[in-house]
Amino acid sequence: MITNEMNNSLKQAFRDLLNAQIELNRPQEDVVTLSACQSVRNSMKQIMQVYLNGHGIPIKENESLADLHDSCLKINSSFAGVDLSNVECKGIGHAHCDGKYCLTIENVNSCIIGANQLKSLVWEELKVME
């Protein structure tokens, strides 16, 4: 069952995601990818926390996106289709990230795609739980 608090959290998460999309739609020279990336991270974290709360799974205060994703995956194997590799340069690895700029518009856009996958997956499942 979706509570008002869960619904409000999802609305905030969706607003964060929309803000990231709006940021990336600005003229390229005006885009602040760090802002968009942070909005995407906040959105993803909040979406997964609401999903886990909806399933009665307790959330630790400082759980990483990867930890939240793993917890969601234990409940629903469909989360395996959500690509989080570009979030925090996960796919590049710390040693290989030297000299590379991970916050390109393309990388942040990939993060937005992953966040939209989470949004759709969680929203559809939580609607069924109502």
ChimeraX attribute file (.defattr): number of C-alpha atoms within 10 A of each C-alpha:
attribute: neighborCount
match mode: 1-to-1
recipient: residues
	/A:1	11
	/A:2	16
	/A:3	11
	/A:4	9
	/A:5	10
	/A:6	18
	/A:7	13
	/A:8	13
	/A:9	17
	/A:10	22
	/A:11	15
	/A:12	16
	/A:13	25
	/A:14	22
	/A:15	15
	/A:16	21
	/A:17	27
	/A:18	18
	/A:19	17
	/A:20	27
	/A:21	19
	/A:22	12
	/A:23	20
	/A:24	22
	/A:25	12
	/A:26	11
	/A:27	8
	/A:28	11
	/A:29	6
	/A:30	10
	/A:31	17
	/A:32	16
	/A:33	21
	/A:34	16
	/A:35	15
	/A:36	26
	/A:37	26
	/A:38	17
	/A:39	23
	/A:40	30
	/A:41	22
	/A:42	18
	/A:43	29
	/A:44	28
	/A:45	21
	/A:46	22
	/A:47	26
	/A:48	23
	/A:49	25
	/A:50	24
	/A:51	26
	/A:52	19
	/A:53	14
	/A:54	18
	/A:55	14
	/A:56	9
	/A:57	14
	/A:58	10
	/A:59	15
	/A:60	10
	/A:61	6
	/A:62	7
	/A:63	12
	/A:64	12
	/A:65	19
	/A:66	14
	/A:67	13
	/A:68	20
	/A:69	21
	/A:70	15
	/A:71	18
	/A:72	21
	/A:73	15
	/A:74	11
	/A:75	13
	/A:76	12
	/A:77	10
	/A:78	12
	/A:79	18
	/A:80	13
	/A:81	12
	/A:82	17
	/A:83	15
	/A:84	22
	/A:85	16
	/A:86	19
	/A:87	24
	/A:88	19
	/A:89	18
	/A:90	13
	/A:91	12
	/A:92	14
	/A:93	11
	/A:94	10
	/A:95	7
	/A:96	10
	/A:97	13
	/A:98	10
	/A:99	7
	/A:100	10
	/A:101	9
	/A:102	19
	/A:103	19
	/A:104	15
	/A:105	18
	/A:106	13
	/A:107	19
	/A:108	26
	/A:109	20
	/A:110	17
	/A:111	26
	/A:112	27
	/A:113	18
	/A:114	20
	/A:115	27
	/A:116	19
	/A:117	17
	/A:118	25
	/A:119	20
	/A:120	11
	/A:121	18
	/A:122	20
	/A:123	15
	/A:124	11
	/A:125	13
	/A:126	17
	/A:127	10
	/A:128	9
	/A:129	11
	/A:130	8
